[in-house]
Amino acid sequence: MVNCTQCSAPAVIEDLDVQPPRSWCLGCATALVRAGDPVVNYRPLAYDEYAQVLTGGSTEALPFR
Ligand SMILES: [Zn+2]
């Protein structure tokens, strides 16, 4: 079981844009999407709930104005 680098909850994704790859739980990954800095190059570690957050949350989270 891989844990989140940030809060040590069970990780759902692994960020492949950084070396070494950083793992995120759904809560922290969602916070990044909300902050407008989503992890887009990633590998799902479990059921890919994050994909739904990314597609569902990106339009409201990203400042496309
Ligand atoms: Zn976390």
N, CA, C, O and the ligand as a Tripos MOL2 file, in Angstrom:
@<TRIPOS>MOLECULE
protein
  261   259    66     0     0
PROTEIN
NO_CHARGES

@<TRIPOS>ATOM
      1 N           0.8410   -1.2080    0.0000 N.3       1 MET1
      2 CA          0.0000    0.0000    0.0000 C.3       1 MET1
      3 C           0.8770    1.2590    0.0000 C.2       1 MET1
      4 O           1.7430    1.4340    0.8570 O.2       1 MET1
      5 N           0.6320    2.1080   -0.9620 N.am      2 VAL2
      6 CA          1.3810    3.3650   -1.0640 C.3       2 VAL2
      7 C           0.6070    4.4580   -0.3350 C.2       2 VAL2
      8 O          -0.6180    4.5320   -0.4350 O.2       2 VAL2
      9 N           1.3180    5.2950    0.3900 N.am      3 ASN3
     10 CA          0.6640    6.3820    1.1050 C.3       3 ASN3
     11 C           0.9500    7.7300    0.4610 C.2       3 ASN3
     12 O           1.9560    7.9150   -0.2250 O.2       3 ASN3
     13 N           0.0400    8.6640    0.7010 N.am      4 CYS4
     14 CA          0.1680   10.0380    0.2240 C.3       4 CYS4
     15 C           1.4200   10.6840    0.8130 C.2       4 CYS4
     16 O           1.6960   10.5560    2.0050 O.2       4 CYS4
     17 N           2.1770   11.3830   -0.0470 N.am      5 THR5
     18 CA          3.3910   12.0620    0.4220 C.3       5 THR5
     19 C           3.0490   13.1900    1.3860 C.2       5 THR5
     20 O           3.8320   13.5390    2.2700 O.2       5 THR5
     21 N           1.8650   13.7470    1.1920 N.am      6 GLN6
     22 CA          1.4750   14.9420    1.9300 C.3       6 GLN6
     23 C           0.8880   14.6310    3.3070 C.2       6 GLN6
     24 O           1.2550   15.2590    4.2990 O.2       6 GLN6
     25 N          -0.0200   13.6630    3.3620 N.am      7 CYS7
     26 CA         -0.7530   13.4650    4.6120 C.3       7 CYS7
     27 C          -0.7710   12.0030    5.0540 C.2       7 CYS7
     28 O          -1.4010   11.6760    6.0600 O.2       7 CYS7
     29 N          -0.0960   11.1230    4.3260 N.am      8 SER8
     30 CA          0.0150    9.6950    4.6270 C.3       8 SER8
     31 C          -1.3080    8.9340    4.6430 C.2       8 SER8
     32 O          -1.3920    7.8660    5.2500 O.2       8 SER8
     33 N          -2.3390    9.4620    3.9890 N.am      9 ALA9
     34 CA         -3.5430    8.6860    3.7020 C.3       9 ALA9
     35 C          -3.2370    7.7510    2.5240 C.2       9 ALA9
     36 O          -2.2640    7.9910    1.8100 O.2       9 ALA9
     37 N          -4.0240    6.7040    2.2960 N.am     10 PRO10
     38 CA         -3.7780    5.8200    1.1500 C.3      10 PRO10
     39 C          -3.7910    6.5890   -0.1660 C.2      10 PRO10
     40 O          -4.7380    7.3230   -0.4490 O.2      10 PRO10
     41 N          -2.7530    6.4250   -0.9640 N.am     11 ALA11
     42 CA         -2.6320    7.1610   -2.2180 C.3      11 ALA11
     43 C          -3.4870    6.5460   -3.3060 C.2      11 ALA11
     44 O          -3.6620    5.3280   -3.3480 O.2      11 ALA11
     45 N          -4.0240    7.3850   -4.1960 N.am     12 VAL12
     46 CA         -4.8120    6.8930   -5.3290 C.3      12 VAL12
     47 C          -4.1050    7.1430   -6.6550 C.2      12 VAL12
     48 O          -4.3800    6.4600   -7.6420 O.2      12 VAL12
     49 N          -3.1990    8.1120   -6.6880 N.am     13 ILE13
     50 CA         -2.4560    8.3930   -7.9210 C.3      13 ILE13
     51 C          -0.9810    8.6280   -7.6130 C.2      13 ILE13
     52 O          -0.5870    8.9070   -6.4810 O.2      13 ILE13
     53 N          -0.1840    8.5030   -8.6800 N.am     14 GLU14
     54 CA          1.2360    8.7840   -8.5780 C.3      14 GLU14
     55 C           1.5680    9.8430   -9.6250 C.2      14 GLU14
     56 O           1.3290    9.6410  -10.8150 O.2      14 GLU14
     57 N           2.1100   10.9500   -9.1860 N.am     15 ASP15
     58 CA          2.4780   12.0520  -10.0730 C.3      15 ASP15
     59 C           3.7660   11.6930  -10.8050 C.2      15 ASP15
     60 O           4.8070   11.5080  -10.1740 O.2      15 ASP15
     61 N           3.7030   11.5920  -12.1430 N.am     16 LEU16
     62 CA          4.8710   11.1740  -12.9160 C.3      16 LEU16
     63 C           5.6870   12.3510  -13.4130 C.2      16 LEU16
     64 O           6.7130   12.1620  -14.0660 O.2      16 LEU16
     65 N           5.2420   13.5680  -13.1120 N.am     17 ASP17
     66 CA          5.9770   14.7530  -13.5650 C.3      17 ASP17
     67 C           7.1470   15.0940  -12.6600 C.2      17 ASP17
     68 O           7.9630   15.9510  -13.0010 O.2      17 ASP17
     69 N           7.2410   14.4450  -11.5230 N.am     18 VAL18
     70 CA          8.3260   14.7320  -10.5960 C.3      18 VAL18
     71 C           9.1520   13.4700  -10.3700 C.2      18 VAL18
     72 O           8.6400   12.3550  -10.4690 O.2      18 VAL18
     73 N          10.4090   13.6540  -10.0710 N.am     19 GLN19
     74 CA         11.2960   12.5320   -9.7560 C.3      19 GLN19
     75 C          11.8440   12.6860   -8.3540 C.2      19 GLN19
     76 O          12.4190   13.7290   -8.0430 O.2      19 GLN19
     77 N          11.6910   11.6900   -7.4930 N.am     20 PRO20
     78 CA         10.9520   10.4570   -7.7310 C.3      20 PRO20
     79 C           9.4430   10.7290   -7.7700 C.2      20 PRO20
     80 O           8.9900   11.7200   -7.1970 O.2      20 PRO20
     81 N           8.6460    9.8610   -8.4400 N.am     21 PRO21
     82 CA          7.1990   10.0650   -8.5150 C.3      21 PRO21
     83 C           6.5920   10.2560   -7.1240 C.2      21 PRO21
     84 O           6.9170    9.5310   -6.1840 O.2      21 PRO21
     85 N           5.7060   11.2450   -7.0150 N.am     22 ARG22
     86 CA          5.0890   11.5670   -5.7430 C.3      22 ARG22
     87 C           3.6610   11.0300   -5.7220 C.2      22 ARG22
     88 O           2.9240   11.1860   -6.6950 O.2      22 ARG22
     89 N           3.2760   10.4100   -4.6350 N.am     23 SER23
     90 CA          1.9320    9.8390   -4.5610 C.3      23 SER23
     91 C           1.0000   10.7520   -3.7750 C.2      23 SER23
     92 O           1.4020   11.4090   -2.8150 O.2      23 SER23
     93 N          -0.2520   10.7730   -4.2120 N.am     24 TRP24
     94 CA         -1.2700   11.6350   -3.6140 C.3      24 TRP24
     95 C          -2.5140   10.8360   -3.2730 C.2      24 TRP24
     96 O          -2.8990    9.9370   -4.0200 O.2      24 TRP24
     97 N          -3.1430   11.1540   -2.1540 N.am     25 CYS25
     98 CA         -4.4590   10.5980   -1.8480 C.3      25 CYS25
     99 C          -5.5000   11.4060   -2.6160 C.2      25 CYS25
    100 O          -5.1840   12.4490   -3.1890 O.2      25 CYS25
    101 N          -6.7340   10.9240   -2.6250 N.am     26 LEU26
    102 CA         -7.7720   11.6120   -3.3890 C.3      26 LEU26
    103 C          -8.0090   13.0250   -2.8520 C.2      26 LEU26
    104 O          -8.2340   13.9550   -3.6270 O.2      26 LEU26
    105 N          -7.9590   13.1850   -1.5360 N.am     27 GLY27
    106 CA         -8.1820   14.5010   -0.9320 C.3      27 GLY27
    107 C          -7.1390   15.5160   -1.3580 C.2      27 GLY27
    108 O          -7.4820   16.6320   -1.7490 O.2      27 GLY27
    109 N          -5.8790   15.1440   -1.2860 N.am     28 CYS28
    110 CA         -4.8040   16.0670   -1.6610 C.3      28 CYS28
    111 C          -4.8080   16.3330   -3.1580 C.2      28 CYS28
    112 O          -4.5780   17.4630   -3.5890 O.2      28 CYS28
    113 N          -5.0700   15.2860   -3.9640 N.am     29 ALA29
    114 CA         -5.1310   15.4540   -5.4120 C.3      29 ALA29
    115 C          -6.2700   16.3920   -5.7880 C.2      29 ALA29
    116 O          -6.1230   17.2320   -6.6760 O.2      29 ALA29
    117 N          -7.4100   16.2480   -5.1090 N.am     30 THR30
    118 CA         -8.5540   17.1210   -5.3650 C.3      30 THR30
    119 C          -8.2290   18.5550   -4.9730 C.2      30 THR30
    120 O          -8.6230   19.4950   -5.6630 O.2      30 THR30
    121 N          -7.5170   18.7240   -3.8760 N.am     31 ALA31
    122 CA         -7.1080   20.0630   -3.4390 C.3      31 ALA31
    123 C          -6.2380   20.7330   -4.4910 C.2      31 ALA31
    124 O          -6.3470   21.9400   -4.7110 O.2      31 ALA31
    125 N          -5.3680   19.9540   -5.1470 N.am     32 LEU32
    126 CA         -4.5170   20.4980   -6.2050 C.3      32 LEU32
    127 C          -5.3510   20.9190   -7.4070 C.2      32 LEU32
    128 O          -5.0860   21.9530   -8.0190 O.2      32 LEU32
    129 N          -6.3660   20.1140   -7.7480 N.am     33 VAL33
    130 CA         -7.2640   20.4690   -8.8480 C.3      33 VAL33
    131 C          -7.9780   21.7740   -8.5200 C.2      33 VAL33
    132 O          -8.0840   22.6660   -9.3620 O.2      33 VAL33
    133 N          -8.4650   21.8740   -7.2870 N.am     34 ARG34
    134 CA         -9.1680   23.0850   -6.8480 C.3      34 ARG34
    135 C          -8.2470   24.3030   -6.8440 C.2      34 ARG34
    136 O          -8.6750   25.4270   -7.1050 O.2      34 ARG34
    137 N          -6.9900   24.0540   -6.5440 N.am     35 ALA35
    138 CA         -6.0170   25.1460   -6.4930 C.3      35 ALA35
    139 C          -5.5740   25.5780   -7.8850 C.2      35 ALA35
    140 O          -4.8210   26.5400   -8.0340 O.2      35 ALA35
    141 N          -6.0520   24.8510   -8.9180 N.am     36 GLY36
    142 CA         -5.6950   25.2100  -10.2830 C.3      36 GLY36
    143 C          -4.3690   24.6250  -10.7240 C.2      36 GLY36
    144 O          -3.8130   25.0430  -11.7390 O.2      36 GLY36
    145 N          -3.8520   23.6590   -9.9720 N.am     37 ASP37
    146 CA         -2.5860   23.0110  -10.3170 C.3      37 ASP37
    147 C          -2.7590   21.5000  -10.3270 C.2      37 ASP37
    148 O          -2.1040   20.7910   -9.5620 O.2      37 ASP37
    149 N          -3.6560   20.9950  -11.2100 N.am     38 PRO38
    150 CA         -3.9560   19.5660  -11.1850 C.3      38 PRO38
    151 C          -2.7990   18.7090  -11.6660 C.2      38 PRO38
    152 O          -2.0090   19.1260  -12.5130 O.2      38 PRO38
    153 N          -2.7110   17.5230  -11.1220 N.am     39 VAL39
    154 CA         -1.7580   16.5280  -11.6150 C.3      39 VAL39
    155 C          -2.3750   15.9020  -12.8560 C.2      39 VAL39
    156 O          -3.4020   15.2300  -12.7550 O.2      39 VAL39
    157 N          -1.7740   16.1060  -14.0290 N.am     40 VAL40
    158 CA         -2.3480   15.5800  -15.2660 C.3      40 VAL40
    159 C          -1.5750   14.3860  -15.8000 C.2      40 VAL40
    160 O          -2.1450   13.5370  -16.4850 O.2      40 VAL40
    161 N          -0.3120   14.3110  -15.5010 N.am     41 ASN41
    162 CA          0.5070   13.1770  -15.9300 C.3      41 ASN41
    163 C           0.6920   12.2520  -14.7350 C.2      41 ASN41
    164 O           1.6040   12.4250  -13.9270 O.2      41 ASN41
    165 N          -0.2010   11.2600  -14.6400 N.am     42 TYR42
    166 CA         -0.2050   10.4320  -13.4440 C.3      42 TYR42
    167 C          -0.5090    8.9850  -13.7780 C.2      42 TYR42
    168 O          -0.9400    8.6590  -14.8840 O.2      42 TYR42
    169 N          -0.2750    8.1240  -12.7940 N.am     43 ARG43
    170 CA         -0.6150    6.7210  -12.9150 C.3      43 ARG43
    171 C          -1.5740    6.3850  -11.7850 C.2      43 ARG43
    172 O          -1.2460    6.5880  -10.6160 O.2      43 ARG43
    173 N          -2.7750    5.8670  -12.1230 N.am     44 PRO44
    174 CA         -3.7060    5.5010  -11.0520 C.3      44 PRO44
    175 C          -3.2000    4.2980  -10.2640 C.2      44 PRO44
    176 O          -2.7380    3.3160  -10.8460 O.2      44 PRO44
    177 N          -3.2900    4.3780   -8.9510 N.am     45 LEU45
    178 CA         -2.8310    3.2820   -8.0930 C.3      45 LEU45
    179 C          -3.9780    2.3910   -7.6680 C.2      45 LEU45
    180 O          -3.7700    1.2530   -7.2470 O.2      45 LEU45
    181 N          -5.1880    2.9110   -7.7780 N.am     46 ALA46
    182 CA         -6.3740    2.1650   -7.3600 C.3      46 ALA46
    183 C          -7.4640    2.4500   -8.3840 C.2      46 ALA46
    184 O          -7.1680    2.8900   -9.4950 O.2      46 ALA46
    185 N          -8.7020    2.2080   -8.0300 N.am     47 TYR47
    186 CA         -9.8160    2.6180   -8.8670 C.3      47 TYR47
    187 C          -9.6820    4.1130   -9.1470 C.2      47 TYR47
    188 O          -9.4830    4.8980   -8.2200 O.2      47 TYR47
    189 N          -9.7890    4.5140  -10.4100 N.am     48 ASP48
    190 CA         -9.4180    5.8530  -10.8170 C.3      48 ASP48
    191 C         -10.5090    6.8920  -10.5650 C.2      48 ASP48
    192 O         -11.0900    7.4510  -11.4950 O.2      48 ASP48
    193 N         -10.7640    7.1310   -9.2960 N.am     49 GLU49
    194 CA        -11.7240    8.1750   -8.9300 C.3      49 GLU49
    195 C         -11.2110    9.5520   -9.3130 C.2      49 GLU49
    196 O         -11.9790   10.4690   -9.6070 O.2      49 GLU49
    197 N          -9.8940    9.6680   -9.3010 N.am     50 TYR50
    198 CA         -9.3000   10.9770   -9.5800 C.3      50 TYR50
    199 C          -9.6400   11.4690  -10.9890 C.2      50 TYR50
    200 O          -9.7710   12.6730  -11.2130 O.2      50 TYR50
    201 N          -9.7820   10.5360  -11.9390 N.am     51 ALA51
    202 CA        -10.1470   10.9210  -13.3020 C.3      51 ALA51
    203 C         -11.4690   11.6820  -13.3200 C.2      51 ALA51
    204 O         -11.6460   12.6200  -14.0970 O.2      51 ALA51
    205 N         -12.3950   11.2680  -12.4530 N.am     52 GLN52
    206 CA        -13.6910   11.9490  -12.3690 C.3      52 GLN52
    207 C         -13.5400   13.3300  -11.7550 C.2      52 GLN52
    208 O         -14.1920   14.2830  -12.1830 O.2      52 GLN52
    209 N         -12.6820   13.4360  -10.7520 N.am     53 VAL53
    210 CA        -12.4050   14.7440  -10.1460 C.3      53 VAL53
    211 C         -11.7980   15.6660  -11.1870 C.2      53 VAL53
    212 O         -12.1580   16.8390  -11.2900 O.2      53 VAL53
    213 N         -10.8690   15.1130  -11.9570 N.am     54 LEU54
    214 CA        -10.1580   15.9010  -12.9580 C.3      54 LEU54
    215 C         -11.1040   16.3930  -14.0510 C.2      54 LEU54
    216 O         -11.0720   17.5670  -14.4220 O.2      54 LEU54
    217 N         -11.9400   15.5010  -14.5610 N.am     55 THR55
    218 CA        -12.8540   15.9000  -15.6290 C.3      55 THR55
    219 C         -14.0250   16.7150  -15.0830 C.2      55 THR55
    220 O         -14.4630   17.6800  -15.7100 O.2      55 THR55
    221 N         -14.5260   16.3260  -13.9190 N.am     56 GLY56
    222 CA        -15.6670   17.0130  -13.3520 C.3      56 GLY56
    223 C         -15.2960   18.3390  -12.7190 C.2      56 GLY56
    224 O         -16.1040   19.2680  -12.7160 O.2      56 GLY56
    225 N         -14.1020   18.4440  -12.1870 N.am     57 GLY57
    226 CA        -13.7380   19.6210  -11.4170 C.3      57 GLY57
    227 C         -12.8750   20.6150  -12.1640 C.2      57 GLY57
    228 O         -12.6580   21.7280  -11.6850 O.2      57 GLY57
    229 N         -12.3730   20.2270  -13.3420 N.am     58 SER58
    230 CA        -11.3810   21.0780  -13.9810 C.3      58 SER58
    231 C         -11.9650   22.4030  -14.4730 C.2      58 SER58
    232 O         -11.3140   23.4440  -14.3870 O.2      58 SER58
    233 N         -13.2020   22.3580  -14.9890 N.am     59 THR59
    234 CA        -13.7570   23.5970  -15.5490 C.3      59 THR59
    235 C         -14.0190   24.6370  -14.4620 C.2      59 THR59
    236 O         -13.8560   25.8350  -14.6920 O.2      59 THR59
    237 N         -14.4270   24.1750  -13.2710 N.am     60 GLU60
    238 CA        -14.6770   25.1400  -12.2100 C.3      60 GLU60
    239 C         -13.3930   25.5110  -11.4590 C.2      60 GLU60
    240 O         -13.2920   26.5920  -10.8800 O.2      60 GLU60
    241 N         -12.4250   24.6050  -11.4780 N.am     61 ALA61
    242 CA        -11.2120   24.8490  -10.7010 C.3      61 ALA61
    243 C         -10.1730   25.6640  -11.4670 C.2      61 ALA61
    244 O          -9.4110   26.4280  -10.8740 O.2      61 ALA61
    245 N         -10.1510   25.4960  -12.7840 N.am     62 LEU62
    246 CA         -9.1230   26.1890  -13.5440 C.3      62 LEU62
    247 C          -9.6160   27.5600  -14.0130 C.2      62 LEU62
    248 O         -10.7350   27.6880  -14.5110 O.2      62 LEU62
    249 N          -8.8020   28.5430  -13.8550 N.am     63 PRO63
    250 CA         -9.2190   29.9130  -14.2170 C.3      63 PRO63
    251 C          -9.1350   30.2020  -15.7070 C.2      63 PRO63
    252 O          -8.3280   31.0210  -16.1450 O.2      63 PRO63
    253 N          -9.9920   29.5100  -16.4970 N.am     64 PHE64
    254 CA        -10.0790   29.8280  -17.9250 C.3      64 PHE64
    255 C         -11.0230   30.9900  -18.1170 C.2      64 PHE64
    256 O         -12.2350   30.7980  -18.2200 O.2      64 PHE64
    257 N         -10.4970   32.1640  -18.1650 N.am     65 ARG65
    258 CA        -11.3540   33.3190  -18.3300 C.3      65 ARG65
    259 C         -10.9300   34.1150  -19.5400 C.2      65 ARG65
    260 O         -11.5390   35.1390  -19.8500 O.2      65 ARG65
    261 ZN         -3.0530   13.3040    1.1080 Zn       66 ZN66
@<TRIPOS>BOND
     1     1     2 1
     2     2     3 1
     3     3     4 2
     4     3     5 am
     5     5     6 1
     6     6     7 1
     7     7     8 2
     8     7     9 am
     9     9    10 1
    10    10    11 1
    11    11    12 2
    12    11    13 am
    13    13    14 1
    14    14    15 1
    15    15    16 2
    16    15    17 am
    17    17    18 1
    18    18    19 1
    19    19    20 2
    20    19    21 am
    21    21    22 1
    22    22    23 1
    23    23    24 2
    24    23    25 am
    25    25    26 1
    26    26    27 1
    27    27    28 2
    28    27    29 am
    29    29    30 1
    30    30    31 1
    31    31    32 2
    32    31    33 am
    33    33    34 1
    34    34    35 1
    35    35    36 2
    36    35    37 am
    37    37    38 1
    38    38    39 1
    39    39    40 2
    40    39    41 am
    41    41    42 1
    42    42    43 1
    43    43    44 2
    44    43    45 am
    45    45    46 1
    46    46    47 1
    47    47    48 2
    48    47    49 am
    49    49    50 1
    50    50    51 1
    51    51    52 2
    52    51    53 am
    53    53    54 1
    54    54    55 1
    55    55    56 2
    56    55    57 am
    57    57    58 1
    58    58    59 1
    59    59    60 2
    60    59    61 am
    61    61    62 1
    62    62    63 1
    63    63    64 2
    64    63    65 am
    65    65    66 1
    66    66    67 1
    67    67    68 2
    68    67    69 am
    69    69    70 1
    70    70    71 1
    71    71    72 2
    72    71    73 am
    73    73    74 1
    74    74    75 1
    75    75    76 2
    76    75    77 am
    77    77    78 1
    78    78    79 1
    79    79    80 2
    80    79    81 am
    81    81    82 1
    82    82    83 1
    83    83    84 2
    84    83    85 am
    85    85    86 1
    86    86    87 1
    87    87    88 2
    88    87    89 am
    89    89    90 1
    90    90    91 1
    91    91    92 2
    92    91    93 am
    93    93    94 1
    94    94    95 1
    95    95    96 2
    96    95    97 am
    97    97    98 1
    98    98    99 1
    99    99   100 2
   100    99   101 am
   101   101   102 1
   102   102   103 1
   103   103   104 2
   104   103   105 am
   105   105   106 1
   106   106   107 1
   107   107   108 2
   108   107   109 am
   109   109   110 1
   110   110   111 1
   111   111   112 2
   112   111   113 am
   113   113   114 1
   114   114   115 1
   115   115   116 2
   116   115   117 am
   117   117   118 1
   118   118   119 1
   119   119   120 2
   120   119   121 am
   121   121   122 1
   122   122   123 1
   123   123   124 2
   124   123   125 am
   125   125   126 1
   126   126   127 1
   127   127   128 2
   128   127   129 am
   129   129   130 1
   130   130   131 1
   131   131   132 2
   132   131   133 am
   133   133   134 1
   134   134   135 1
   135   135   136 2
   136   135   137 am
   137   137   138 1
   138   138   139 1
   139   139   140 2
   140   139   141 am
   141   141   142 1
   142   142   143 1
   143   143   144 2
   144   143   145 am
   145   145   146 1
   146   146   147 1
   147   147   148 2
   148   147   149 am
   149   149   150 1
   150   150   151 1
   151   151   152 2
   152   151   153 am
   153   153   154 1
   154   154   155 1
   155   155   156 2
   156   155   157 am
   157   157   158 1
   158   158   159 1
   159   159   160 2
   160   159   161 am
   161   161   162 1
   162   162   163 1
   163   163   164 2
   164   163   165 am
   165   165   166 1
   166   166   167 1
   167   167   168 2
   168   167   169 am
   169   169   170 1
   170   170   171 1
   171   171   172 2
   172   171   173 am
   173   173   174 1
   174   174   175 1
   175   175   176 2
   176   175   177 am
   177   177   178 1
   178   178   179 1
   179   179   180 2
   180   179   181 am
   181   181   182 1
   182   182   183 1
   183   183   184 2
   184   183   185 am
   185   185   186 1
   186   186   187 1
   187   187   188 2
   188   187   189 am
   189   189   190 1
   190   190   191 1
   191   191   192 2
   192   191   193 am
   193   193   194 1
   194   194   195 1
   195   195   196 2
   196   195   197 am
   197   197   198 1
   198   198   199 1
   199   199   200 2
   200   199   201 am
   201   201   202 1
   202   202   203 1
   203   203   204 2
   204   203   205 am
   205   205   206 1
   206   206   207 1
   207   207   208 2
   208   207   209 am
   209   209   210 1
   210   210   211 1
   211   211   212 2
   212   211   213 am
   213   213   214 1
   214   214   215 1
   215   215   216 2
   216   215   217 am
   217   217   218 1
   218   218   219 1
   219   219   220 2
   220   219   221 am
   221   221   222 1
   222   222   223 1
   223   223   224 2
   224   223   225 am
   225   225   226 1
   226   226   227 1
   227   227   228 2
   228   227   229 am
   229   229   230 1
   230   230   231 1
   231   231   232 2
   232   231   233 am
   233   233   234 1
   234   234   235 1
   235   235   236 2
   236   235   237 am
   237   237   238 1
   238   238   239 1
   239   239   240 2
   240   239   241 am
   241   241   242 1
   242   242   243 1
   243   243   244 2
   244   243   245 am
   245   245   246 1
   246   246   247 1
   247   247   248 2
   248   247   249 am
   249   249   250 1
   250   250   251 1
   251   251   252 2
   252   251   253 am
   253   253   254 1
   254   254   255 1
   255   255   256 2
   256   255   257 am
   257   257   258 1
   258   258   259 1
   259   259   260 2
@<TRIPOS>SUBSTRUCTURE
     1 MET1         2 RESIDUE 1 A MET
     2 VAL2         6 RESIDUE 1 A VAL
     3 ASN3        10 RESIDUE 1 A ASN
     4 CYS4        14 RESIDUE 1 A CYS
     5 THR5        18 RESIDUE 1 A THR
     6 GLN6        22 RESIDUE 1 A GLN
     7 CYS7        26 RESIDUE 1 A CYS
     8 SER8        30 RESIDUE 1 A SER
     9 ALA9        34 RESIDUE 1 A ALA
    10 PRO10       38 RESIDUE 1 A PRO
    11 ALA11       42 RESIDUE 1 A ALA
    12 VAL12       46 RESIDUE 1 A VAL
    13 ILE13       50 RESIDUE 1 A ILE
    14 GLU14       54 RESIDUE 1 A GLU
    15 ASP15       58 RESIDUE 1 A ASP
    16 LEU16       62 RESIDUE 1 A LEU
    17 ASP17       66 RESIDUE 1 A ASP
    18 VAL18       70 RESIDUE 1 A VAL
    19 GLN19       74 RESIDUE 1 A GLN
    20 PRO20       78 RESIDUE 1 A PRO
    21 PRO21       82 RESIDUE 1 A PRO
    22 ARG22       86 RESIDUE 1 A ARG
    23 SER23       90 RESIDUE 1 A SER
    24 TRP24       94 RESIDUE 1 A TRP
    25 CYS25       98 RESIDUE 1 A CYS
    26 LEU26      102 RESIDUE 1 A LEU
    27 GLY27      106 RESIDUE 1 A GLY
    28 CYS28      110 RESIDUE 1 A CYS
    29 ALA29      114 RESIDUE 1 A ALA
    30 THR30      118 RESIDUE 1 A THR
    31 ALA31      122 RESIDUE 1 A ALA
    32 LEU32      126 RESIDUE 1 A LEU
    33 VAL33      130 RESIDUE 1 A VAL
    34 ARG34      134 RESIDUE 1 A ARG
    35 ALA35      138 RESIDUE 1 A ALA
    36 GLY36      142 RESIDUE 1 A GLY
    37 ASP37      146 RESIDUE 1 A ASP
    38 PRO38      150 RESIDUE 1 A PRO
    39 VAL39      154 RESIDUE 1 A VAL
    40 VAL40      158 RESIDUE 1 A VAL
    41 ASN41      162 RESIDUE 1 A ASN
    42 TYR42      166 RESIDUE 1 A TYR
    43 ARG43      170 RESIDUE 1 A ARG
    44 PRO44      174 RESIDUE 1 A PRO
    45 LEU45      178 RESIDUE 1 A LEU
    46 ALA46      182 RESIDUE 1 A ALA
    47 TYR47      186 RESIDUE 1 A TYR
    48 ASP48      190 RESIDUE 1 A ASP
    49 GLU49      194 RESIDUE 1 A GLU
    50 TYR50      198 RESIDUE 1 A TYR
    51 ALA51      202 RESIDUE 1 A ALA
    52 GLN52      206 RESIDUE 1 A GLN
    53 VAL53      210 RESIDUE 1 A VAL
    54 LEU54      214 RESIDUE 1 A LEU
    55 THR55      218 RESIDUE 1 A THR
    56 GLY56      222 RESIDUE 1 A GLY
    57 GLY57      226 RESIDUE 1 A GLY
    58 SER58      230 RESIDUE 1 A SER
    59 THR59      234 RESIDUE 1 A THR
    60 GLU60      238 RESIDUE 1 A GLU
    61 ALA61      242 RESIDUE 1 A ALA
    62 LEU62      246 RESIDUE 1 A LEU
    63 PRO63      250 RESIDUE 1 A PRO
    64 PHE64      254 RESIDUE 1 A PHE
    65 ARG65      258 RESIDUE 1 A ARG
    66 ZN66       261 GROUP 0 **** ****
